[in-house]
Amino acid sequence: MQAALVDGIFESLRIGVGFLWTAAWAIIMGLVITSLVQVYVSKERMAQILGTDDLSGLTKATVFGAASSGCSFGAVAIGKGLFKKGGHVVNVLAFMFASTNLIVELGLMILILLGWEFLVAELLGGIILIAVMALLVHVTLPENLFDEVRQKLNERDQEHGVTEDPTCGMEGKDEYSLTTDGGETLKFCSEGCMETYEQETASSGEWRDELLSWGGWYKVGNQYRKEWSMIWKDVVAGFLISGFVIVFVPQWVWNALFLQGDGLLVSAENAVMGVVIAVLSFVGSMGNVPFAVALWGGGVSFAGVIAFVYADLITIPVLNVYRKYYGWKVMLYILGIFFVTMAFTGFLMEVLFDAFGIVPDLAGGETATKQTYFELNYTFYLNIIAFALSGYLLYVYRRGLGAPGQYRDPVCGMRTDDSGPSLSHDGETYYFCSDRCKRSFEKHPSEFAQHPQVSETGSSQSHEHH
């Protein structure tokens, strides 16, 4: 018995780590793409965009959310900031859903671990879900309640000195603050975000120039680090839990929770139960994809698995954050709206896919245990490339944040010292992080010469906005 238990634990770990190995390159590449988009795609003022109660505002909220990936908690924190500034509740909920379900890294992971049918259902269903959610909210919205909650939220945060990080929207901390020339005190969630802000205010290079300099890649590296810091616990937990669920949860448990067979009633029950399991699972963000593989292997229907994947925004820990931010009434309202739309959309996807004859064949429960994960194949080589890219970005981040220099490159804003390339212009010496930035300055000296050179590292310094 004891030997069987030990064997089961090792097998669980083999499957969980095997899943992680299989999907590692997709997660890393997805996060790199997300980081590039967030750093270099210009965005309109989100509070204004999300304040418009129309199709345009909803569409922009969805697109912006898909380009602003993060964990469930990150999405909720940013959503709170947007709501405080006047974002309409429909658009804030759409933003939150898109930023956890319509993102590159999640799509790649679903494609690898579950197949293209699930990816199509995730993307198409995600858009339908947002449309259904918007309609439901418009029909049921207690408008005055949300106006009162917004007012109380602003008053409470003002009372406690809570401000949002201007670079990422997360909650700022007192230890990472600086004061602008206009006398405004800005708070940041981390040293990395504060450094990014200082770098951006000190530079004015084009994105093409920046990506050929240390400074530009520092921004990407910093964003990449932030993305990982938000999701890594969910990802690791999701993969490890999935291994244990596959090995130790007997088939009769799935049969008891999820109705078996065909028909609309079975699809509807499976979709509802999929959301219930998600709420109770405590696994959010991308960690619920490997868990979904365990459900699929256990015989749960297509509707149940898709509904489960949608539901990472209403796990118990996330619901508790809603309660802290907005109170019990709003928390229960968000739970109700998301629960109904997620279960309904999961059900609708199975009906739709069944009509087109593209519901995938059920993978037997033994598939994961029979699979060989660590082989010299395309996954191995893609992972090597992905790990190298990840190491490079983290190296650039550390190089940027820990640079010893008291100067800032006027082209990209990177910290530098007097040992690198330099030149004199109008009686002042400028220092650069690379020859590339120096050449950019030489081409357009008047454009860059106005930016401050001295970087008072670690202090609350002032910079003009450029």
N, C-alpha and C positions, 0 to 999 in steps of 0.2 A: 504493500500500500504506500509506504513512504517512498520507495523507489519510483513508483508510478507518479507520485506527486512531484518529486524532483524532476523526473523526465518531462512532466507536463509544464513545469515552470520554465525549463530550458527551451522547450518547444515554443511556448508563448513568447519568450524573448527572441527566439530565432525568427518567428513570424513578424513580430513588431519591428525589430531592427531591420529585417528584410524589406518590409514595406517602406520604412524610412529610407533605406539605401536605394530602393527602386525609384522613389519620388524625389530624392534629394536634389538632383540637377534641375528638375522642374521648379521646385520651390525657390532655389537660388536664382535661376534665370528669371523667373517671374518677379522676384523681389528687386532684381537689378533693373528690369524694364520699368517696374512701378516707381523706383527711385528716380530714374532718369525723367520719367513723365512728370513727377511731382516737383522736381527741381527746375526743369527747363520749359515746361508748357505753361505759358502765361495764363492766369486765371482772373476772371472778373471778380469784383467784390461780392463774396458769397452771400453775405447777409442781405444784400439788395436782391440778388438773384433768387434766393430762397424765400424772399418775402412776397413774391408774386404768386397769387393763387390762381394759376392758369396752367395750361398744357406746356407752355414754354418753360415756366419755372420748374415744373415737375421733370421735364426732359433734361434740363440743365442740372438739376439736383442729382438725377440718375447718372448722367455722364460724369459729373464731378466726383460722385461717390465711387464710381468704377475706377477712376484715376487716383483715388485717395485711399489706397488700401490700408488696412490695419486690423488689429484684433477687435473682437466684439466690444471690449471695454474702451479701446481707443475711439471706435466709431461713436459710442454713446457719449464719451467726454466731448468730442468735437461737435456732435449733434447738440449737446447742451449749450455750447458756446454760440452756435448758429441760431438756436431757438431764442436765447437771451437777447441777441441782437436784432430780432424781429423776423426770423425765418418762420414761414408758415408750417404748422405741424405736419401737414401732408408731405411737404418737401423735405423736412428734416427726417421723417421716417423713411422716405424714399432714399435719401442720401445714406442713411445708416444701413439700410438693406443692401444697396448697391456696393457700398464699401466693404461689405463682408461676404457678398455672394457673387458679384459680377466682376471679379478681379482676375488678373492674368494668372497668378500663381495657383489660385484655387482651381481655375479651369484646366490648367495643365495637369494638376494632381488628379482631378476627377477623370480626365482622359486616360491617364496611365493606369490608375487603380480600378476604375469602374467601367471605362469604355466610352465610345463616342455618343452612344444613345443618352447616357446620363449627362454628358456635357451639353448636348443640345437641349435636354429637358431643363438643365440648370439655367442656361442662358435665356431660352424662350420663355420658360416658366417664370424666371425672375422678372422679365418685363411684364408678363401677364399679372403676376402677383402685385407688382407696384401699381398697375392700372386698377386692379380689383380693390387693393387697399385704399387708393385715393378715392374711389367711388364710395366705399364703405364709410370712410372718415367724413366725406362731404355729407352723407346721409345722416350720420349719427353724431357728428362733432358737437360737443358742448362748448361752443366758442367762448362763452364768458369764463368757463372754468380755466381754459388755457391762457386767456388774457390775465386772469388773476394769478395763475401759477407763474407766468413770465414776470409779472411785477414783483411777486414775493421772492422769486429766484434772484432777480437783480438786486433787490434790497438786501437779501441775506448775504449774497456774495460781496456786495459793497461793504456791508457791515464787517465781514470777516476778511476784507482785503483780497478777495479772490479775483484774479485776472487771468485771461487766456494768453498763452504763448503766441505772439504774432507770427511765428514761423510755421507752427504746426497745429495750433488750435487746442492743444492739451492745456491742462491747468498749470499756470506758472507758479514758481516757488520763490520765496524771499531771497534765498541764497544765490539765485541766478537773476540778478536784476541790474538794470542800468538806466541812466537818465539821459534823455535826448536834449539837444540844444533848446528845444521848445519847452523844457521843464517837465515833460511827460515821463513818468516812471514805467518802464516795461519790465515784465517778469517772464522768465522762460522756464520750461520744464526741465532743462538739463544744460550742462556746460556746452554740449555740442550745438544745441539750438541757439544759445546766446552767441557762440562763435560764428555760426552761420549768418545770423543777423548782422553782426559787426562786419563780417566779410562782405556781405551784400551791400551795406551802406558805404563801404570803402572802395567798391569796384564798379565799373560800368562797361566791362567787355561784353561782346556778343557771345552767345552760347557756343558758337563754333570755336572762337578763340579760347573760351574757358575750358572746353573739353580737350584742348591741346596744352593745358597748363595744369600744374599741381592743384591750383585753387579750385578749378572747375570740378575735378575729380574728388576733391575733398568734400564738396557739397553732396555729391552722389554717395560717397562713402559714408558720410554722416547720416544721410537719409536711410541708407541701407542698414546701418547699425541700429537706427531707431526702429525700423520695420521689424528687424529680428528681435530686438529687446521686447517688443510688444507681443510677439506670437510664439516665441520658442517654447515656453512652458506648455501652451495648449497643443502645439505640434507634437512634442515629445510624449506628453501624457496621452494624446489621442492614439499615437502609433503603438505605444506599449499596452494601453488598455485594450486595443483591438486584438492584439495577440492573445491576451488572457481570455477575452470574451469568446474568441474562436475556439480555443482549446477547452475551456472549463464550463461554458454555459451549455447545458445539454439541449438537444433539439426540442424536447417536450416543453421547455420554457417558451421558446419562440412560438410553438404551436398553440400554447395556452394564451399568449398575448395577442397574436395576430391570427385572424380567421384564415383558413386555407381554402383554396379552390378558385373558381372564376365568378365573375358577376360584379355588378355595381356595388352591392352591399359590402362584399369582401374588400374591394378597392377603397371604398369610403372608410371602413373600419380601420384598414391598414394605414391610411393617410392620417387619420386622427391619432391612432396609437403611435405612429412615427413621430408626430409632434410631441406627444406626451413623454415618450422615451427621451427625446432631445431635451425637454425641459428638466427632466430628472437626472440627465447624464452628467451635468456639470462640465461637459467638454464643449468648448466653443471654437470659434475661428476655424482654421483649417484642420484642427485636430479631429473634427467630426467626420472627415472623409474616410480615414481608415476604419473608424467605428462603423461607418455606413457599409464598408466592405464586409464587416462581420455580420451585420444585419442581412445583407444580400445573400451571404453564404448560408445564413440560418433559415432561409426560405421566406423572408419578408418580401412582400410584393414591391414592384417598381414604384407604385404610389407611396408606399410607406417609407421606402429608402429616400426618395426625392424630398418628401415632406420633412423627413429627419434632417437632411442636409440644409434645407432652408432655415431651420429653426434655431440657429445658434444665437439669435438676438433675444431669446426668451428663456435661456437657461436660468436656474435659480439664482446663481451669483449675479447675473446681469440684471435680473428683475430687482434684486436688492439695491443695485445702483440706481435704477429708475426711482425706487422708493425714496432713497436718500435725496436725490435731486428734486423730484417733483411731488412726492407724497403718494399715499396709498391709492387715491382715486385715479390719478394719471397712470400709475403703474398698472393697475387692474385694467384700465382702458387700453393701454398699449398691448398688454398681454392678450386681451380679448380680440382686438383687431388683428394682431399678428397671428394668433392661433387660428382664427377662422380663415384668413387669407392663405396661410401656409398649408393647412390641411386641404382646403378647397383646390388650391393650385396643384398640389401633389396628386389629388384625385383626378383633376382635369387632364394632367399630363399623361396619366395611364390610359384614360379614355381616348385621348387624341392619338397617342402612339399605337394603341390597340387598333384604332380605325385604320391607320396607315400600315399596320402589320410590322411595326419596328420595335415592339417591346422586346428587349433582349432576352435570350434564354437564361434561365436561372442557373447561376454557377453553383455546383454542389458544395455542401459544407466542407468537403474534404479537399477542395482545390488549394486553399492556402497552405494546408499542411503538406501537400505533395509537391508544392512549388519549390524550385531551387532558386535562391535569390542572388547568391554571390558567384557570378560567373564572369569570364573575360569576354563580355559582349558590349553592345553599344552603350548600355547603362554605365558600365565601368568607365569607358572613355569620356562620356558626357559628364560623369561625376568628377573625374580628374580635372577637366576643363572648368567646371563650375566651382570646385574647391579652390583652384588657382585664382579664378576671378574674385572669389570671396576673400581670399587672403590678400590680394592686391588692394581691394577696396578698404579693408580694415587697416592695412599698412598705411595707405594714403590718409585715412582718417586719423590714425595715431600721429603720423608725421605732421599733419596740419594742426591738430589740437595741441601737440606738445612742442611745436616749433619754438626755438629759443629766441627768435628775433624780436626786436622792439619796433620793427618797421612793417608796413603792409604794402604789398605789391599794388600799385595804383590801377593795374589792369584787371586782376582777378580777385584782389582783396586778401590773398594768402599771406600769412605771417612769414617774414623772412628777416635775415640779418645782413650785416654788411660784407659777408664773405661771398655772396652770390653776384650775378650780373648787376651792373649799376650804370647810370649815366647822369649827367647834369643838364638841367634845363632852367633857364631864367634864374640862374644863381642858386638853384636848389638841387641837391643830389637825390635821385630816386633809386630804390633797390627793388629787384625783381626776383621771383621764385624760379624763373626759367628764361632762357634766351628768347623763347617764343613770345613771352609777355613783353620783354624788352623791345623786340622788333615791332610789336603792336603799338607800343608807346611811341616809338620813333616815327611811325607812319602818321599817328594822330596825337601829337603831344598836347595840343590844347584841350582835347577831350578828356584826357586822363590827369593832367597836371593839377586840376582843382581838388583832387581827392586827398584826404589827410594821410600822411605817411606814418606818423607815430602810432604805435599800438600799445596802449598801457594794459598789458595782459593782467587779468585777474581783478581789475578795479572796475568800478561803475563809471565808465567813460562816456563822453558825449560825442555823437557824430551827427553831422547834418544828413538829412535825407536827400539823396540824389536820384 
